[in-house]
Amino acid sequence: MLGDFELITHTIPTQDDIRIYPIFDVHLGAAEHMERAWSQFCIDILEDPHDYIILGGDLCNNATKNSVSSVYEEVLRPRDQKRVMTEMLTPLRERILCAVTGNHERRSMRDVDSDITYDIMCKLDLEHLYRTNMAFMKIQLGKQRTSGGSRSDADGRPAYVLCVTHGAGGGMLTGGSVNRNERFGYVLDGVDAIITGHTHKPWVTQPSKIVVDKHNNRVTTKPFKVISASSWLNYGGYAAQKMLLPPSHIKQIMVLSGHGKEIKVVM
């Protein structure tokens, strides 16, 4: 198992744009899980070779005896949740860019040191793309140019650095989630976008940092994206019991340009 600060690198040899779908909070096994929508997504994502996914935790609901979720309300037992999720992700194996664990996986990690997401990634033979707490990932697009029969450097090819973490806290209202995630973004240098979930609230912001370029004697600002992903849960169960706000099911798509460095988020 690799550490959180081991950079994941991908070189995708295309000059076309690629689309990345952040997949968080699927909660397979919960009675409220959007089974039909999730199953259809797993089929649709294969239609375009430029589509990729990020796995951001809480793929399975994983109710345990000591968890907030009730084991008596699950529609699949945890080991079957892991098996079914693995079967659904197997055809998507080549589209998975990274995976991190979530708070629902940590239930069994805390009790018996068993991480469902890690087990799934091992079964997919993608253990090297798994990180426990957060994943730092560099994605470079385009083919490496050659000159005079020798390889040139990679300058000129757009490269993107992403930080993926499940997220934590945030409170009932969207503003609390925005504040928490933007605040964390200010401690990450060189990151173009932060992708989180956990709150089941889809939103996108673009704060900026002040950057001092001591080599060129310039002071500039650098924007970065903060993206919070939607869930795959209908309203009800624990959320209704605790009077939490119903989630929106807007799906975000990160579009990384292959022609020049630019990130767009489509909702």
N, C-alpha and C positions, 0 to 999 in steps of 0.2 A: 504494500500500500504506500503510495507516494505522498509526500507532505504537501500541505496547502500551498507552499510557496515554490513548488516545482512547476515552472511555466509549461502549459500545454501549448504546442505549436501545430498549426495546420497550414499547409500550402495548397491552395485550391487553384489548379491551372486553368482559370477562365478569366476572360476580360469582361464577361457579362456580370450583371449584378447578381448577388446571391440573397436569398431570403432566409432569415433565421426566426423560427418560432420558439419563444420561451415557454416551456411546458413545466408548469408548477401546479402543485395542489390538485392532482388528479383524484386522489382518495379512492382508488379502486377498492371495492369491498364495502364501502359505506352505502347505506340505503339511499342516500341522496346523490350518489355518483351518477353523472350524466353518461350512462353506458352507451346509448345510441350515438351521441355526438362524438364521444371519444373513439369509438370503433370506426366511425366514418372518417374521422381525421386521420387515423392510422392508415387508412386506404388512400385517402386523397393526397397525402404528403408524398407518395411515391410517383405521382403523375408528372412532376417536374424535377429534373435532375439538379436544379439550382436551389432546391428547398432543403433546409437543414433544421435540426432541433437541438435545443439545450434542455437538459433534464435538471430541474431545480429543486427536487425534494418533495416529500409527501406524495410520492407516486401511489403508494398503498395507504389505506387508512390505518391498519395495524393497531386495532384496539387491543388493549391488554387489561388484565384484572385491575391494575392500579391507574389506568389512564382516564382522562375525562370522557372519551368516547366509550360507549357501553359495548361490551363484547356480545351482549344478547341482541343487539340491533344490527350486527354485521351480516351482510348477505354472502360473504365468503370468509372462511377462516384464514388467518394470516399466511399460512404456508401456501394456500391456494391462491391468495392474492399475488404472492411473489411468482408463483408458477404462471398464472395467466398473464401478468404484466410482462414477464420474460417472453412468453409466446407472442404477444402483441408487438413487442419491440424488435423481435428477431428480424423480420423483413426490413426494418428501418435501421439496421445496424450501421450501415455505411453513412447514414445521415446524422448520427449522434456526434456532436462536437465535444460535449463534456457532461458530467453529472456530479451533483453534490447531494448530500443527504439533507433531510428536513427534520422538523421536530417530531413528526409521527414515527419516523424510523428510529429516532433517538430513544423512544420508549423501550424498545427491545435492546438497544445498545446499553442503556442504563441498567436494565434488569439482568441481561444474560450476555452482553457483549456481542450481539448479533445485529448487523446492519443490513436491512433488506436491499437498499439501493446498491451497496457494495456487492452483495451476492448476485444481484441481477447483472451488474456490469461484468462480474467475473464469468458468469454463465455466457454472456455475449462475447467473451474474450476481449473486453474493452477496459480491463482493470486500469490500464495506464491513463485513461481519461476520467477516472474517478478521483474526487477529492472530498475529504470529510466535512470541512467547514466552508471553504470558499475556493473557487477555481479561478486562476488567472490564465488567460488564454490569448494567444497572438494568432491572428488569422491574416494570411497574406494571399492576395489574389493576383492572378496573371502568371504567364509563363516567363521563366527567366530568360532574358535576352542573351544572345551569344555574339561575340565580336571576334573576327579573325580566327574562328575555330576554337576559341577558348571561352570559358564561362565568364560572364561579366558579373559585377555585383548586383544585388537585388534593388538598388536604388531606383526609384521611379515606380515601383509596384506598390499599390496601396496596401498598407498594413494597419490592422486594427487591433487594439488591446482591450479586452473585455474582462470585467470582474463579475463572477456569478456566485451568489450566495442566497440561501433560502430566505433569509430575513428573520426578524424577531420583533416582537412588541408592535408598537405603532398606535395602539388605542382604537377606539370605536370609529372615530371620524378620520376621513382621508388626510386631513392636514397633519395629524400626528405621524402618520406613515411617511408623508412627504418630508417632514422635518427630520425624522430619524435617518432616512436613507440619504438625503442630500448632505446632511452633516457628516455622515461617514464618507461620502464621496470626496470631501475636502482633504482627507488624509491620504488619498490614493494619488500618487504622482504618476503621470504617463498613461493613465487609463482613459479610454475614450467613452466607455459606457459601463454603467453598473446595472445589473439585472437581478431583481429580487422578486419574491412572492410573499407567501405566508399570510398576508392580510386579506387576500382574495379581492383586492381592490385594484382594478386596472387603471393606471395613469402613467403619464410621461412628463418629465420636466427637463429643462436644460439650463442649469446654473453654469457659472463660469468661475475660473480661478485667475488670479493675477500671477503672471509668469515673468520672472526677471531673467533675461537672456544675457548672461555676463560675457559671452563670447562676441556677441554683436552689439553689446551696449544698448539693448532695447528692453522696454517694459511693455508687455502686451497682455491680453486676456485670452484664455483658452476655455472654450465651452466643453462640457461633457454631458452626456445623456444619463438620466436616471429613469429606469423603466421598472414598473411594478406590474407583475403578470396577474392575469385573471385565474380563477379556479375552474374546476370541472365538476362543481357541485350545485345541485338545485337547493333552494332554500328550505330549511326544515331542521328537524332533529336538534342537535346541540345549539346551533345558531339561533333557532327560534326560542328554545328554552331560556337562553341567556339574553334574549331581546337584542341580538346583534342585528346590524342592518343587512338587508338582502344584498347579495353580491350582483354586480353587473357581469355579463358574460361576453364582453367585448374582447376579441382576440387581437393581440398585438403581433405585428410582423416587423422585424428589423431588416431593413434593406441596406446592404453594404455595396457601395458602388465599386465596380471593377475598373472604372475609367479614371477616377480620381478620388481622393479620400473624402467620403461623405457618407453619413449615416442618416437614414430616414426611418421614421417609425410610423407605420400605417396602422390605424385602429378602425 
